[in-house]
Amino acid sequence: MKAALVLLFAVPRAVSAAPAPAAPDPVAVALAAEANHEPVGTRAGLVATIALGSGVQTTLGVDDATGVGGAVSLRLAQAASPRWLLGVELDVMAYPAPKLEPIAPDLLNQSAVLAVSGQFYPRPGLWARVGFGVAGFTRRAGIEGTGSEQLPGLGAVGGGGVELLARRSLALQLEVLVLTALLREGLVIGGALGLGLVID
């Protein structure tokens, strides 16, 4: 009887004294996800992105600032935390100059924003971005660039995207870009949809 009582009290103590299971290594988990082609969502270290797409631009008060064309986004950022990237970017939208398109379709009007931006990952493989900086609009008014006009101002960019494929230090993503430029003549707003290549 005494032996049974001793055993009864000893077993819970032995169980409670057992070491807790070790937490999984986050690096090993991330590597396993990449090996299975699962998006890990956030990037690490220095991150470079180039995105190309097509879009449309419209305006409130700026002459010749409406058109359909292409867009490019060049970004360089540093991972500030598991969910945040902080960096700089150059975003450009260009389209044929409306007044010159019939005779010189290769001459382009363009809007550009150079900004400091932050990119946030609310969940793996999904992100949103916003940035603020300086902007410029180039309006072509003559053949071979004669009569071109530069309009400086303030700019803002925004966007979002989803990773379609992630493999080690590379990722392919679908993204949306919104560009806004506040100029002396008025407001320019553009939107584009494109594909981005991420290298970290």
Secondary structure, 3 states (H helix, E strand, C coil): CHHHHHHHHHHHHHHHHCCCCCCCCHHHHHHHHHHCCCCCCCCCCEEEEEEEEEEEEEEECCCCCCEEEEEEEEEEEEECCCCEEEEEEEEEEEEECCCCCCCCCCCEEEEEEEEEEEEEEEECCEEEEEEEEEEEEEECCCHHHCCCEEEEEEEEEEEEEEEEEEECCEEEEEEEEEEEEEECCCEEEEEEEEEEEEEC
